[in-house]
Amino acid sequence: MRLALIAHDEKKPDLISFAEERQADLERFELMATGTTGQRLIDATGLDIERKQSGPLGGDMQIGAEIASETCDGVIFLRDPLTAQPHEPDITALLRICDVHQTPLATNLASADAVLDELIRQLDGEE
Ligand SMILES: O=C(CO)COP(=O)(O)O
């Protein structure tokens, strides 16, 4: 099962803490991330993560393409709701394509736990 991890700059510390707390669970997935998020997560946890471009350079669109291809099963995207992003259209497109494909999407820490728990439940059912 493939999971995407993304965080805006103000939320990267939260995502790193989440990944540290849930590292054993995350290791069960094929992970992908936008560029800077991925590097920060790798540095902090050593998780094996496929890094896409940085978000403003097209990383959100690359993850959107994975969702459109049905090669990404869930997204944890800790958005910063208080800071304008130069690539807002890409962010909107990513959220939209998740809805089009019924891809589980968490946009804050509380729902990140819920989405990860559900995907783990599905993984356990597959085994
Ligand atoms: O901007 C982002 C998502 O919209 C995240 O990109 P980075 O992980 O490269 O910072």
The ligand as an ORCA input file, in Angstrom:
! r2SCAN-3c Opt
* xyz 0 1
  O       4.395     22.851     -0.668
  C       4.166     21.727     -0.323
  C       2.829     21.149     -0.497
  O       1.926     22.022     -1.110
  C       5.210     20.884      0.288
  O       6.384     20.955     -0.466
  P       7.777     20.627      0.211
  O       7.630     19.314      0.886
  O       8.763     20.558     -0.900
  O       8.037     21.738      1.187
*
